[in-house]
Amino acid sequence: MEHDYKNTISYIDIDRTLEGIEHFSFDGIESDSIAEFRNDMEAGNDSIELHLIKSKSYKDAVILRLKNNSDSSTDMWKELLKEEQKTFGGSKIFYIDDSCSKLLVLSIPNEIKAKINMAVTRLNKLNDRISRLNSKIRKDNIDLYLSKMKSKESADKEKDEIINFLNQNLRV
C-alpha cells in the first residue's frame, strides 16, 4: 500500500468585506433568505431553540461568509463546526449552510453583537484545534518522508523531496 502525504487544513476565516456579511430582520424559518440553513436549523437542535425560531422570537439575523473554503477542508470544517456550534444546553449558537460556506447567527433584539462574539469565540477555539491538527499532519508528513528515504521505497524521489521542502518551508 502506497502511503501518501496529507494536506494541512485551512483555518476557518470570515470574509470581512461588506459583501461578505448580510444583516437583516429574521422573518422565520420559512423565509427564503435562510433557506440554505434550514436543514441545520431543524436537525439536532434542542426544543427551546426550535421554539424561539418557529415563534419568530429571534428578530436579528447575520450571515457570515467563510473564506478560503477549499474542497479538501470542507468536510473537516463541517465536522469541526458541528462539534462547536452548540451550547452546553444544546442550543445552537450558529447555523451552517448546506455547502459549509456560510454561518447564520440569530438573536433577540439588540443582542446580535453578543451572539456574534460567542460564535467568534468558538471559531477561535476551532482554529487553535486546526493549528494542533496541522502540526501533527506536518510531523506525520516528515516521518513519512524520512521512512521513504530510509527504505528507498519511493519511486517518486524527486516529488518526495519537493513535498518535504514544501512541508518544511511553506507557511500557510
C-alpha positions in Angstrom: 0.0 0.0 0.0 1.4 3.4 -1.0 1.4 5.9 1.8 0.8 9.5 0.7 1.3 12.8 2.3 -1.6 14.7 3.8 -2.6 18.3 3.2 -3.0 20.7 6.1 -6.4 22.0 7.0 -7.2 25.6 6.1 -8.1 27.9 9.0 -11.7 29.0 9.3 -11.9 32.6 8.4 -14.7 35.1 7.7 -14.9 37.3 4.7 -14.6 40.8 6.1 -15.8 42.7 3.1 -19.2 44.4 3.1 -20.4 41.8 0.5 -19.3 39.0 2.8 -21.7 39.9 5.6 -25.5 40.1 5.4 -27.5 41.7 8.2 -31.3 41.6 8.1 -34.5 41.1 10.1 -35.4 37.4 10.7 -38.7 36.6 9.2 -39.0 33.0 10.4 -37.8 29.5 9.3 -39.8 29.6 6.1 -38.0 32.7 4.8 -36.1 32.4 1.5 -33.2 34.4 3.0 -32.3 31.5 5.3 -33.4 28.5 3.1 -29.8 27.2 2.8 -29.6 26.9 6.6 -33.0 25.2 7.2 -31.6 21.7 7.3 -29.1 22.6 10.1 -31.8 24.5 12.0 -34.1 21.6 12.1 -31.5 18.8 12.7 -30.2 18.1 16.2 -31.5 21.3 17.7 -33.0 21.5 21.2 -36.7 22.1 21.6 -36.3 25.6 23.2 -34.1 26.8 20.4 -36.6 25.4 17.8 -39.4 27.2 19.6 -37.5 30.5 19.5 -37.0 30.1 15.8 -40.6 28.9 15.0 -42.3 31.5 17.2 -40.1 34.2 15.5 -38.7 35.4 18.8 -35.4 36.0 17.1 -35.5 39.3 15.3 -31.9 39.9 14.0 -30.0 37.7 11.6 -26.5 37.9 10.3 -24.9 35.7 7.6 -21.2 35.4 7.7 -19.5 34.1 4.6 -16.5 31.9 5.2 -13.4 32.4 3.0 -10.7 30.1 1.7 -13.0 27.2 1.8 -11.2 24.5 -0.3 -12.9 21.3 -1.1 -10.4 19.3 0.9 -11.2 21.3 4.0 -15.0 21.4 3.7 -15.7 18.0 5.2 -13.3 18.7 8.1 -14.7 22.2 8.7 -18.3 20.8 8.7 -17.3 18.2 11.3 -15.4 20.7 13.5 -18.2 23.4 13.2 -20.9 20.9 14.2 -18.9 20.0 17.3 -18.6 23.6 18.4 -21.9 25.1 17.4 -23.9 24.1 20.5 -24.0 25.5 24.0 -24.0 23.2 27.0 -27.8 23.3 27.0 -28.0 22.0 23.4 -29.0 25.3 21.7 -27.0 26.2 18.6 -25.0 29.4 18.6 -24.8 29.5 14.8 -26.1 27.5 11.8 -24.1 26.1 8.9 -25.4 26.2 5.3 -25.5 23.0 3.2 -22.3 23.8 1.4 -20.4 24.8 4.6 -19.6 28.2 3.1 -21.7 30.4 5.4 -22.8 30.7 9.0 -26.1 32.2 10.2 -26.3 33.9 13.6 -29.8 34.6 15.1 -30.5 36.8 18.1 -33.2 38.5 20.0 -33.3 42.3 19.5 -30.2 44.2 20.5 -28.1 41.1 21.2 -26.6 40.3 17.8 -23.1 41.5 18.8 -23.1 39.3 21.9 -24.2 36.3 19.8 -21.5 37.0 17.2 -19.0 37.3 20.0 -20.0 33.8 21.1 -19.6 32.5 17.5 -16.2 34.1 17.1 -15.0 32.6 20.4 -15.9 29.2 19.0 -14.2 29.9 15.7 -11.0 30.9 17.6 -11.2 27.7 19.6 -11.6 25.7 16.3 -8.6 27.5 14.7 -6.5 26.6 17.7 -7.5 23.0 17.2 -6.8 23.2 13.5 -3.3 24.5 14.4 -2.7 21.5 16.5 -4.0 19.1 13.8 -1.8 20.8 11.2 1.3 20.4 13.5 0.5 16.7 13.7 0.0 16.5 9.9 3.3 18.2 9.3 5.1 15.8 11.7 3.4 12.8 10.1 4.5 14.0 6.6 8.1 14.4 7.8 8.1 11.0 9.4 6.7 9.5 6.1 9.3 11.3 4.1 12.1 10.0 6.4 10.8 6.4 6.3 10.6 6.6 2.5 14.1 7.9 2.2 15.4 5.3 4.7 13.7 2.3 2.9 14.4 3.7 -0.6 10.9 2.5 -1.5 10.0 5.8 -3.2 9.6 5.7 -7.0 9.0 9.4 -6.9 12.1 10.6 -5.0 12.1 14.0 -6.7 8.4 14.6 -5.8 9.1 13.4 -2.2 11.9 15.9 -1.9 9.8 18.7 -3.2 6.9 17.8 -0.9 9.3 17.6 2.0 10.7 21.1 1.1 7.1 22.5 1.0 6.2 20.9 4.3 9.2 22.4 6.0 9.2 25.8 4.4 5.7 26.9 3.2 3.8 28.9 5.8 0.0 28.5 5.4 
